[in-house]
Amino acid sequence: MTEKVTVWHNGKRQCFPLISARTVFSEDKNGIKQKGFFESSVCTVRIPAKSETEFSIGDFVRIGEHTGDANRDTDFKVTKIFSNLRGTAPHYRLVCEV
């Protein structure tokens, strides 16, 4: 079974095969909310691509294959996009935060 990732681009859902996903959870000591510190998480996703694919800052990402709409409260939001379409393993690297 191949791992997948779901990306919502301009409100449209697309599923892609996934090379890798690295998620880091941390406690943000600089962001104080009413009941303690913010918990922040960052996810780096690598998606294979043989040609250009449309991704945008602000797209939503969820690991796995999903149906329905993106959940703004729990899904990762794309903050950086790196295109590496050269070499033996062409891919996009999406850096996302909750």
LINCOR-V238747 format. One record per pair of residues at least 12 apart in sequence whose ideal C-beta (glycine too) atoms are under 10 Angstrom apart, sorted by the first residue. I is the first residue (numbers start at 1). J is the second residue. If there is no record, write none. Layout:
((I:J) (I:J))
This chain:
((2:17) (2:18) (2:65) (3:17) (3:18) (3:19) (3:20) (3:21) (3:63) (3:64) (3:65) (4:16) (4:17) (4:18) (4:47) (4:62) (4:63) (4:64) (4:65) (4:66) (5:17) (5:18) (5:19) (5:21) (5:43) (5:45) (5:46) (5:47) (5:61) (5:62) (5:63) (5:64) (5:65) (5:66) (5:76) (5:94) (6:18) (6:60) (6:61) (6:62) (6:63) (6:64) (6:65) (6:66) (6:67) (6:68) (6:70) (6:75) (7:45) (7:47) (7:53) (7:54) (7:55) (7:56) (7:59) (7:60) (7:61) (7:62) (7:70) (7:75) (7:76) (7:78) (7:92) (7:94) (7:96) (8:58) (8:59) (8:60) (8:61) (8:62) (8:66) (8:68) (8:69) (8:70) (8:71) (8:72) (8:75) (8:77) (8:78) (9:53) (9:54) (9:55) (9:56) (9:58) (9:59) (9:60) (9:61) (9:70) (9:78) (10:54) (10:56) (10:58) (10:59) (11:59) (11:60) (11:69) (11:70) (12:54) (12:59) (13:60) (13:62) (13:65) (13:66) (13:67) (13:68) (13:69) (13:70) (14:47) (14:53) (14:54) (14:55) (14:59) (15:64) (15:65) (15:66) (15:67) (16:45) (16:47) (16:48) (16:49) (16:53) (16:55) (16:61) (16:65) (16:91) (16:92) (17:47) (17:48) (17:49) (18:45) (18:46) (18:47) (18:48) (18:63) (18:64) (18:65) (18:91) (19:45) (19:46) (19:47) (19:48) (19:49) (19:89) (19:91) (19:92) (19:93) (20:44) (20:45) (20:46) (20:47) (20:91) (20:93) (21:43) (21:44) (21:45) (21:46) (21:47) (21:61) (21:63) (21:64) (21:76) (21:94) (21:96) (22:42) (22:43) (22:44) (22:45) (22:46) (23:41) (23:42) (23:43) (23:44) (23:45) (23:63) (23:76) (23:96) (23:98) (24:40) (24:41) (24:42) (24:43) (24:44) (25:39) (25:40) (25:41) (25:42) (25:43) (25:98) (26:38) (26:39) (26:40) (26:41) (26:42) (27:39) (27:40) (28:40) (28:41) (38:98) (39:98) (40:97) (40:98) (41:76) (41:96) (41:97) (41:98) (42:76) (42:79) (42:95) (42:96) (42:97) (42:98) (43:61) (43:62) (43:63) (43:75) (43:76) (43:77) (43:78) (43:94) (43:95) (43:96) (43:97) (43:98) (44:76) (44:80) (44:82) (44:93) (44:94) (44:95) (44:96) (45:61) (45:63) (45:76) (45:78) (45:91) (45:92) (45:93) (45:94) (45:95) (45:96) (46:82) (46:84) (46:89) (46:91) (46:92) (46:93) (46:94) (47:61) (47:91) (47:92) (47:93) (47:94) (48:89) (48:90) (48:91) (48:92) (49:83) (49:84) (49:85) (49:90) (49:91) (49:92) (50:85) (50:90) (50:91) (51:85) (51:90) (52:83) (52:85) (52:92) (53:83) (53:85) (53:91) (53:92) (55:78) (55:81) (55:83) (55:92) (55:94) (56:78) (56:81) (57:77) (57:78) (57:79) (57:80) (57:81) (57:94) (57:95) (58:77) (58:78) (58:79) (59:75) (59:76) (59:77) (59:78) (59:79) (59:81) (59:94) (59:96) (60:72) (60:74) (60:75) (60:76) (60:77) (60:78) (60:96) (61:75) (61:76) (61:77) (61:78) (61:94) (61:95) (61:96) (62:74) (62:75) (62:76) (62:96) (63:75) (63:76) (73:98) (74:98) (75:96) (75:98) (76:94) (76:95) (76:96) (76:97) (76:98) (77:96) (77:97) (77:98) (78:94) (78:95) (78:96) (78:97) (79:94) (79:95) (79:96) (79:97) (80:93) (80:94) (80:95) (80:96) (80:97) (81:93) (81:94) (81:95) (81:96) (82:94) (82:95))
